[in-house]
Structure formats: C-alpha cells, structure tokens
Amino acid sequence: MTNPPDFKRRTLVKALAASTLIPLLGSNLIGCSNSSNNSNNADGVSSVPADFNHGVASGDPLTDRVILWTRVTPTEEGQVLVQWEVAEDADFTNVIGQGEGMTSADVDYTVKVDAEGLQPGSSYYYRFTTGDKTSPTGRTRTLPQGTVAAASFAVVSCANYPAGFFNVYREIAGQDVDAVLHLGDYLYEYAANGYASERAEEFGRVVEPANEIVSLSDYRTRYALYRSDADLQAAHGTHPFIIVWDDHEIANDSWENGAQNHNPDTEGSYAERRMAAIQAWYEWLPVRPPSTMEDIIYRRFQYGDLLDLLMLDTRHVGRDEQLQYSDFATAGIIDVDSVRTALTDRTRSILGSEQLGWLREQLNQSTARWQVLGQQVLMSRYQIPSPLLEALDPGLSPDLDLGKGTAALLAAVGAKNKAPEDRTPEEQALLDSAIPYNLDAWDGYTSERDEILAFAKQLDSKLVVLAGDTHNAWTSQLRTAEGDVAGVEFGCTSVSSPGFDGASLLGPSNAALFGPLVVGLIDDLNYANLVGRGYLHIAFSGDNVTATHRFVSTVDSTDYTENAAAARSFVVDRADMLLS
C-alpha cells in the first residue's frame, strides 16, 4: 500500500481528538531489528475483566505486515490490557511476534496491531488474550513480492443485517483466496422499521439501536451488532480484508458535503455525522489508521509483478452532488436534451481532483500485468430509453407503472434487434432517447469516466474494474467514448441487500425476466443477474482473468447451499481484453 499525498483540504474537523485514530498496540517482534520493546507496556495499570464477543479480523496486508483487529467487551468501565501473538502455525508452537497494550472506551474497546517483520506471500495465525480469556484464532496472509504467478479474491458488498442472513460470508470463509475485497455498504444506517426490514423480526435480526444511526454511539452500536454475526466473524477470521466505504457507512446517496438520507433540520450537522461515522469505521474495521486526521482511504496494494490493486473512494472525498432526474422532468416526462447537456459539464467530479491525479499517477507508474480498480459504483455505460425510466423511477412519478415499463423495455429490445434501416421512426426515436439509468454511478459523471478510460487506453493498461453498490451482478466491456476497448468491469451482487427482485414493483419473477432483456438492450453489457445474493470470485494469472459470479440459494434461512446452477464465469485474455 502506498500513502497518498498530504491533502490538507480534506482534513477532518479539529474537534476529533488524536485518540479517535485507533492507537496500535505495542509490538515485540521476535528476531526483528525494527521491533520496539513494547513501548506501550501497560505494567502497573489496572485492567478490568473482559471477553471477546466480536471475533478477530485482519486487513490491509503489505509484504511485511498486516493489521490485526479485535474488540473486547469489559464487565465494567475501565481500561483493558490485551496481549497478542502471531505464529507460523495454528498451534502457536512457533510464535514470531507478540505484544500488549491498553484499550478503553475512548476507542470503544477496539484493538489494532500493525504486525511487522513478516515474510512476503506467507500465511500466519494470530490471537489475542486478556486475563484468562483468549480470542478465536485468526488466519491472515501477507502480500507476495517479485514474480507472482496467480492471485485470487472474493469480492463483496452491501450486507444488510435485517434483510437476511450472512450466508455469503460463511461461504467465503470456506474458499481459498488471497484476500476479501469489500467494496462498501458494510452496514446500513436505517432505523429498525426502515429499508429491507420487513422480515427482520421473523429472522431475529432487528437492528440496534432502533433509531437511524447519527451519533458516534449509534454507529458504534450498529457495528457491534454486525460484528456479533457468526458468519461475518468466520470470514474475517479466515482471510485478510481490504475494505473501502460506500454511502451507507454514513448515509444513503452521500456526496462530499451531504447525503440524500440526511436532514440537517432533524439530524443536525452532516459534517458531525460524517466524522462520527468515519471514526467508528476506523475503530471497528481492520484498516490501517492514517498518519494524520485525513479521511483518505484510496490506496494501492501490489501483488508482485502480477497486479496493482487501486482502491478508490467514489463517494465521500471529492464527489459533487448527484444530478436528479426529477430536476429535469415536467409532469413525469424527462427533458432528455437538458440531461445530456448537464452530463457534459467537465467540472463535475466523482473522485475529486487530488484523487484523480493520484489515480492517473498510479496507472502511469504501474508495470504490473494487470491494473485493478476496487471501488463502489458501476463505471460502465447503462443507457436506457427515457420512457422506461419514466415508468419505473419513483422520483418521477408516485404511480409507477410496470406495464408501461415492460412495454417500453420490450419495444426497445425489439428495435435494438433490428437493423437500423429496418426500424420505424418511432423505434429509432425510442432508442435515441437513451440516457443513463443511474446518475449516482459513473454515468452521472461522464466526463471524468471518459477521461480515465481514455488515459488507461493510452497507457495500454490492462484495466479490470470492480464495483458493488447495486445489489445485482453485472459484467460489462469498458470502452472509451470513441468505442475502443479499455477494459472490463465486474459488478458484484450483494451479501443480503435486495436487488431488483426486492423492488415492490417488480418482484423476483419479473426481475428474473428483466435481466436478459436488459442485456439485450444495453451496449457492452454481457450479463445481468437481478435476483441472486452472492459474491464475485476473481482469479488472475499472467495471461488471463477468470471471474465467476457465485450465488447462495437463500438468505432467508441459515439452511442454504451454494447455487451452483446460477454461477456464471467469464474469461478475459490479456492480449485483447475482450470478455468471453
């Protein structure tokens, strides 16, 4: 991982004290010259009893170190002394690192260790102790170095506790991958009666606190609930995670200075809410704390000469406010020309100028076989006829019309399948009305998207883009504005959040039918699954990438199986970067 430049513009409010950045426990790495002699030794400080109720985790691996995490639950207020160990074997007969330190309510009793002095491309085991209590044993892995023949990942996003069980995490815990890439929406901010909570009581998964989370205490309580889940603990305890946030870690459809799901009149300052959410995120997740108070999470992970993984923040650090179709519509009819004019505004950014410059620099410097972007929202073009949007967008009309939307979709697909000379004027006009389906994605920031793809094409980057956010599975060919192949994109489905199948207007049956129709309509879209919950398994070799959308049979019960029949694989040859 490389540190981004020192961007003072994005510093957090000074009211956040230094203690909000999780202090790393002291290390005593046996046989390592750079080790400290437990400078944070807590001898003589009283420690209250505690237990390990939230499992262990690791993340942000480098070639010589990895972040180790746990959280202790004290029986009373006070500080807790925690020891940690790293070993080459699960029995801890060959301990190669150890240390101890104090944690307290200042950081919600979370613990982080930056375990140094490790060997590249190696697996390790770790655990924590406090008093007579010992945590579960975790397994982690460092980044490889030099010539690397292969690497594989499980890619996930959008885990909604009340929407269903985390069977996907359980499935991932049993896989052999180098790391889990979490693309955000690790949790959701809604109240107990909010989004996707219709069956929460039946599932025994009613969220805490019951209110929408706004304060630091709220966010901490919600993280504690999520991290109590046994399936999530299993995944964290088995693989290192590389994580970025999306919007729901703060509030729905957020941007740099606000969010759709934030009302300052009733919920106070968005800046204060944002600070609280970010603090809790750093406390509860195995992410390396920044050296300053900045909210910068974009960073690079190098898998030797095989791939450079560039994790981005398309949500909070530099995003301009999203466009809304309701601002371009009269009586539910969209002014297509006005939308297109607004989308050509070159000043609109989804990354912010500093992050965009950092990304260009990383792509320019990369000599790896593959350049991989791990980020939140779909980069591909998803253009659909405006009548389809008008029928199905709740922001345009309170009276959604499935029949009208289906008719528009079928008409558009029918017209698309005809040669241009065989289309009627009405059919051509329908196709010509196509505009972006989702203005919250890169489609709402077209100039910046086109700039990045053109730059990658110019460099002959072998670009693989990973996305989450939508709760559906997608595979697309990435092209420049001129139509040249620039890479591929794989959008993973959700862990439990409902996709199009959960939309009240569609339902599972209609969503299953819509998927193939949408593929037939949208240029460069090769695959869409609008009904399944699961993850993306992606494997890299020097010459090709194999990406497989994998699904579980249900999230409505812990009695599940892998839905092997629904799996779909794609292979990308490095020579031409075409999907097959």
N, C-alpha and C positions, 0 to 999 in steps of 0.2 A: 504494500500500500504506500502511495506517495502522498505527502501532505500538500494540499492546495496552498496557494499564496495567502498572505496575511491580509484578508479583506476586512478592513476596519468598518466599512459601510454596513456590514451585516452583523455587527456585534449585538449581543443580547443586552437588554436593559441592565444598567449597573446595579439595580436592586437585587439581582441574582448574586448572592454571595459566592465566594470561591468554593464553599462546601457543597454547592449544588453539583459540581463536577465530581463524579464519584472518585474518591481517593483510592489509589491502588494499594493493596496490601503489600507489606514489605516482602522482599524475596530473598531467599538464601539458596541460590542455585549451586548445587554441589559441583565443584570442579570447574566453575566458570569464572574467569578472571574479572568479568564485568559485574559480578554479583555484589550486592550490598550485604552488610552483616546485620540484616533485619533492623534497619534504621527506624522502622515504625514499631519496634518491640513494645509490647504493652505490659511488660512486667510491672507489678505493683499496682496496676489499675484494676479495680474490682469489675468482674464480669458477671452479668446476670445469666441464669439458665435460659437456654433457647433450644429450638428444634429446627429441622429442615423440612418445611412443608411445601416448598415450591421447586424442588428438584435442583439440577445443576445445568449449566449450559456453557458453551464455548463459542467464540466467534472472532471475526477479523483476523484470520490466520495470516502470518507472514512466514518467511522461510526459517526464521529463528525464534519465533514467539507466537503466542496466541492469547487472547483474552479468555480467562476463566471466570465464571459467574456463579453465585448462589445467593440465596436470601435466607436469613434466619428469622424465626418467629420467637421473640422473647416471652417469657412468662410474666415479666414485669418491666416497667420502664427502667432504662439504664443502658450502659454500653455492653457490648458482647465481644469477647475475644474469640477470634476464628483462626484456625490453622488450616493450611492447605498443603497438598502434596501432589507431585507429578511423578509418574513412574513409566517405565517401558513395558510393564506387564500388568495385567488386571489384578494380580495378587499382591502387587506393590513390594515385590522382593528386591527390585532394583529401582529405588527412588532416586531420581536425578534432580529434583527441585522441591523446595519446601519454604515455608514462611508463615508469618502470622501477622495479625493486625486487628484493630478495633473497628467495629461498625456501630452505628447508633441511629436514632430516629431522624437525625439530620439528613440521612440518605435512605430513609425508610428501611433500614437494616439490610440493605443490599450489600453485596461484596463483589469486588472485581480484582482480578490479579492479571497483570501482564507478564505471563510466564516466559522468561527469556532463556537464551542459551540452548535452544532446541535444535535438532538437526532437520535439514530440509526434507520434505516429502516423507515424513515419518509419522506414525501413529503413536499416541500417548494416552495414558489413563490418568485421571485426576479425581481428587475427592477433598472434602472439607470436614473439619471436626470442630466442635465446641463443647467443652466439658466432656461428658460421656456420650455425646451424640455424634454420629458420623453420617454424612450425607450419602446419597447414592453415588456410585462410581460412574463417572462420565468418560467418554472416549472422544478424542479430538485428533486433528491432523494438521500438520504444517504445510505450507506451500512448497511445491517442488522447485528445483533450481536447475539451470542448464538445459540440456536436451530432455524434452518431455514427450513421450510417445502418445499419451492419452490422458484425458481428464473427463469427468462426468459430474453432473449436478442434478439435483431435484429443485425445480423452480416452483414457488408457491406464492399465493397472495390471497387476501380477502377471507379472513377467518372470523366468522360472526358467531359468537358464543350461543345466543338464543336460537339461531337459525337451525342448528343441528349439531351432531357430534363430530368431533375432530378425527374421524376415521382416516382421513387423508394423512394426517401427521403420523398416525400409527402405521400406516402403510409405508411411509417414507422411512420410518425408524428401522424397517427391515430391509432396506435397499443398501447396496454397496455404491456409494457416491463419495466424491471428494468433499463436497460441501452442499449445504442447502442455501439457495438464493431466495431470500424473502423480499418481494417487491412491494411490500407495504400493505396497509389496512390490516395490520397485526391485530388490532382490536377496533371496536366501533364505539362511538361516543353517545349513542342514543339512550333514551330512558327505557325503563322496563316495558313500557307499552308502545315503544317505538318500532322502527323498521325491523322487519323479519322476526318479530317476537310472537307471532300468532300461536305457536305451539310450544313456547318456552316453558310454560308451567307443566305441560304434559311431559316434556323432555327432562324436567328437573333442572332447567338451565336459565332461570330467571336472573337477570344481571343485577350486580351490586356496584355502586349504590343504585337505588331505583330511579333517581333523577338523571337527566342528561348531565354528563360529566363536564365540569367547567373549571373547578379549582384543582390545586395540586393534590389535595386529599382525595378528591373524586378520581383523578386519573390514577393515583397510586392504588386505590381500592379496586378499580376496574382491572388494572394489570395483575393485582394479586389474585383476582378471580380467574382470569385467563390462565395464569401460570399455575393454578391449582389443578388444571386439567391433566390427567394422567397421560393422554395420548400426546399432547404437546410436550410434556416433560420427557416422554420417550424419544421423540425426535431430537429435542435439544440435547439430551444426554448421549446420543449416538453420533451426531455429526456436528461439525462447526457450522454456524450460520453466518452468512454475510447479508446484512439487512439494510434496507433503506425504508424511509417512511413514505406513506402516501397521504391522502387527505384526512381519513378518519382517525388517525392518531391525534388530530386536533379537532377538526370539524369538517363535515361534508363539503365537497367542492370548494376547498380553500384555495387561496392565492396568496401573494406575498403579504398583503395587508388586510385580509378579511376572508370571509367564508360565507357560502350560501346558508349554512346552518349555524349562523351566529347572529344574535340580535343584541346589539350593544345597549338597547334600552332596558332589556330584562336580564342580560347576561354579563354586562359590564364591558370592560376594555378587552378588545380582541388581542392586543399585544400582551396583556397579562395572562390571558387564557393560553395563548401560544407559548409563553415562557413556561407556564406550569406544565403543559403537555410535553414540551421538549425535555424539561428536567426529569419528568417521570420516565420518558422514553430512554434517556441515558441511564437512569437508575436501574431499570428493570430488564434491559436487553444487553446481550454480550457484545457491545460495541465499544471500541477503544475511545476513551474520552478525548475530546480535543484539548490541545495545549493552551487554548485561550477560551474566552467565553463565546466564541462564534458558533452559529448554528449551521456550520458547513459539514455536510455528510457526503459530498461527492468525493470519490477516492478510487485508487487503482489497486488491483490485485494481479500480480504477474505469475502465471503458471509456466515458468521457464520460458522456453522459446516457442511454446505452443500457442498460448493465447494471453492477451491482455484483457482483463475484465474491468470495465469502467462503470462504476456505479454512480448514477446521476440522481439529482433532485429536480424533478419537473414540477414540483408542487409548491414549495414554500419559499425558496431562497431568492427567486427572481421572476416569478410568474406574474404577468399582467392579468388583470381581472378578465374572466371569461366573457365572451360575447354570448348573448341570449337571443334565440330566435323570436322570442316574444317582443323584442325591441325592433324587429324588422317585419312585423306582421300586422295586418289590419283585418279585423273580423276573421282571424284564423288563417289568413292567406299570406304566405311569406313573399316579401319583395326580394326575389332571387338576385337581381342586379345589385341591390344595395348590400346584400350579404357578401357577394363576391368582391365588391369594392372595399368593404371593411376588412376582408381577409387578406387583401393585398398590402395592407399597412405594414411596412417594413420595420416600424418601430416597436411592434408588438413582439413580446418575448415570452417564452415558456421557461427558459433557463436563466435569464439574466446575463448581462454582458460578461461578467467575470467568469461565470461557469462555462459559457460558450467559448470564451478564449481558452480556458483550461482544457476543454474537450478537444478543441482544434489542436492544441499543443500536444496532447496525449496521442491523438491519431497520427499526427505528423511524426512523432518520435518513435512510434511503435514499430518494432521489427519482428513481432511475433507472427505466427502463421494466421492467426485469427484475431479480429478486434470485436469484442463483445460488449454491448451496452446493456446493463441491467438497470431498468428504470420502470416508471409507473404506468404510463398511458400509451395507447396504441399510436405508433408512428405512421403506419400505412394509411393510404387514402381510402376512406369509406364513404363514397359518394352515392347518394340515393335520390330518386326523384322527389321533388318538393311535395307533391300530393301525398306521398307515403309518410313523410314527416308530419304533414298537417293532420293526417288521420290518427297518428299514433303518439304524438308528442303532447303530454299532459300540460305543458307550459303554454300551448297554443289554444287548447280548447278543453273545457271541462267535460265535454261529451265525446269521449274517444269512440272511434268507430272502427271496429275490427273488420267489418265487411268492406268498408271503403278502403281501409289499408290493404286488405288482402287483394281486392280488385286492382288497386294501383300496383301492388307488387307483381301480380300475375301479368298484368298488362305490360309492365316494364320488362319483365323477363322474356315475355313473348316477343316484344320489339327488339330486345337485345339479341335474340337468337336469329333474327332476320338479317339478311344482307342490307346495307344502308339503302341501296336502290329499291329494295322491296318494301321499305317502311312507308306507312302513310304519313302525311304531315303531322297528324296528331300524335302518332307514335314517336316520331323524331322529336317533337316538341316535349313530350314526356321525358325522354332520355336527356334532352338538352337542359332540363330543369334541375339536373342533379346537383346537389350541394352536400356538404359534409353532414354525416349522421350525428356526430358527437363533437360539439365545439369545445368540450372540456379536454379533448385529446389533442394530439399534434395537428389534427385537421383544423383546429381553431387558431393555429399559429403557423400558417403555411409557409411564410417566407423563411422563418428560421429552420423549419424542417427541410425545405428545399436547399437551403444553404449548406446544411450539414451533409445531406446526401450527395450534393454536388462535390463538396470537399472530399468526402470519402471516396467517391468515384475517381476524382483527380489523383488521389494518392494510391489508387488501386487497393484500397483497404478491403479486407475480406470481412465485411460487416454482418454481424449477427445481432439483431435487436431482440431483447426480451421485454415483455410487457405483462402487466396484470390488470387490475382495476375493474374490468368489465364483468367479471363472474362468468365468462364464457371462454371457450377455447377457439383460437384463430391461428391460421397460418397464411402468410402473405409474402409475395415477392415485393421487395422495395425497389422503386425506380426513381430516377431523377425527374425533374419537371419536364425534361426533354424525352423521357421514356427509356433511358438507358438503365440497365440492371445495376443497382447499387448495393444490393444485399438481400437479406431475408429477415422476416420478423415472425416470432412465435409468441402469441399471447396465451398465457396460461389461464385456465379456469380458476374457480375459487375453491377454497377449502370447505366452506359451508354456506357462504352467502348465496342467495338465489340468483339465478341468471334470468334469461328471458322466460324460462319456464315458471318463474315465480311472479311474473308480471300478471296482475289481475286480469288484464285484457286478453292475454294470450293463453296462459296455462301450458302445461307440459306437452300436450298433444299438438297444439298449434305451433309451439316453439320448435318442436322436432321437425315439423314440416317446413317452417320458415328457413331453417339452416341451409339446406341445399338450394333453396330459391335465392337466398341472399348471395351464395357463392356464384350462382349463375348470373347475377346482376352486377356485382362489383368487380371491376377490373383488378387483376392481380391477387384477388382473394382466392386461395386454393382450398380452404377448409374452414368450416364453422360448426362447432357443436354448442348449441344454445341451451342444453338441458343437463349436462353432466357436471358433477363435482369431482375434482381430482387435482392433478399436478402435471407438470411437464418434466419428462426425463430427457436430458440432452447430453450427448456424448461427443467429444471432439477427438479426432485423430489429426495427423498432419495433413491428410488429403481430403477428409470429408467430415461432415457433421451429420449425426443421426438424432433427430428429435422425435419423441413419442409422447403424444397426449395420452395420459393414463387416467382412468376413472375408477371410482368405487361404486358399488351397487346402490348404496344408500347412505345418507347422513341422518336419517330419521330414527336409526337404531344403532346400537353398538354391534349388533349382529350383521356384519357386512362381509362382502367378498370383493376381490378385485373384479371389475367389469372388463374382462379381457376382450370380449367381443366388441366393445366400443372403442378400444385403443386404435390410434391412427399414427403411423410413422411417416416421416419424411426424411429424405437424404439430400444433402447439399454437397455437390462436388466443388472443391475449391477452384478448379480450373475455370468454371463458368458461372458459379454461384447461382445456378438455377435449381429450383425445387423439383424433386422427383419422388 
